[in-house]
Amino acid sequence: MTERHFHDEFTLAETAEQLGYEAMKLGLIPSFVVRHFPDSRQFYIPNETESEPLTPEEAYLRLKRLVEPQ
């Protein structure tokens, strides 16, 4: 299991984005979109029925479960 470090919302969002790229590379998700705003980011991880915006925290937790199953 890889240990990930983040200290604030910005580094958490960066970590979630890295996990998204890893998940795509592993073929776990077909794509993902990150919308950048001046003070935050929204993550979209499409599935077969829906794609609602996720906060960096939600995206991190969902992607971590995909990439690093226990």
C-alpha positions in Angstrom: 0.0 0.0 0.0 1.4 3.4 -1.0 1.4 6.1 1.6 0.0 9.3 0.3 0.8 12.7 1.9 -1.4 15.8 1.8 -1.6 18.7 4.2 -4.4 20.9 2.9 -7.2 21.1 0.4 -4.8 21.9 -2.5 -2.5 19.0 -1.9 -5.5 16.7 -1.3 -6.9 17.7 -4.7 -3.5 17.1 -6.3 -3.4 13.6 -4.7 -6.9 12.8 -5.9 -5.9 13.9 -9.4 -2.9 11.6 -9.3 -5.1 8.7 -8.1 -7.5 9.4 -11.0 -4.6 9.1 -13.5 -3.5 5.9 -11.8 -7.0 4.5 -12.0 -7.3 5.3 -15.7 -3.9 3.8 -16.4 -4.9 0.6 -14.6 -8.2 0.5 -16.6 -10.4 0.9 -13.5 -12.2 3.9 -14.9 -12.7 5.0 -18.5 -12.1 8.7 -17.8 -12.4 11.4 -15.3 -12.7 15.2 -15.4 -11.3 17.8 -13.1 -12.9 21.3 -13.2 -10.6 23.9 -11.9 -12.0 27.0 -10.1 -10.0 29.8 -8.5 -10.5 28.4 -5.0 -11.5 24.7 -5.5 -11.8 21.8 -7.9 -14.7 19.5 -8.8 -14.1 15.9 -9.9 -16.3 13.9 -12.2 -15.8 10.1 -12.4 -18.3 8.9 -14.9 -20.1 5.6 -14.6 -22.8 3.9 -16.6 -25.8 5.8 -15.0 -24.5 9.1 -13.5 -21.7 11.5 -13.1 -22.2 14.0 -10.3 -19.5 16.4 -9.1 -17.3 15.2 -6.2 -15.3 17.3 -3.8 -11.6 16.6 -3.5 -12.3 14.6 -0.3 -15.0 12.4 -2.0 -12.9 11.9 -5.1 -9.8 10.9 -3.0 -11.8 8.4 -1.0 -13.5 6.8 -4.0 -10.4 6.7 -6.1 -8.3 5.3 -3.3 -10.7 2.4 -2.8 -10.4 1.6 -6.5 -6.6 1.9 -6.8 -5.7 0.4 -3.4 -8.2 -2.3 -2.6 -7.8 -3.9 0.9 
